[in-house]
Amino acid sequence: VAQIAAPAEDAERDWSMDELMAKGEQVYVQACVACHQAQGQGVPGAFPAIAGSAVVNGDPVKHIATVYDGVAGSSMASFAGQLGDVDMAAVLTYQRNAFGNSTGDTVQPKTIKAMR
């Protein structure tokens, strides 16, 4: 998965919801859509839905860990080595606020950076 270029200093600033959602949609199309589908509905029995997901709509720390570390014994791979801090924060924010999900929160790049 190719990273969408973002200057390193961008990981240090607070991004607005609109910025994260726009970038997150781009990252989702590149990195997530093949498994989780265009409308976040997933593939029953293979790839869980993002729309209405308890993980996506629940504790942001668990959601971040799912995308960052992957899920052992499942098809969910770790994206820690594939997405930069800005891209990961953006796609997490997008997932939490698209497909009928509306947590209203953002995940900031510096939160992801602190995990590295």
Disulfide bonds with the S-S distance in Angstrom:
none
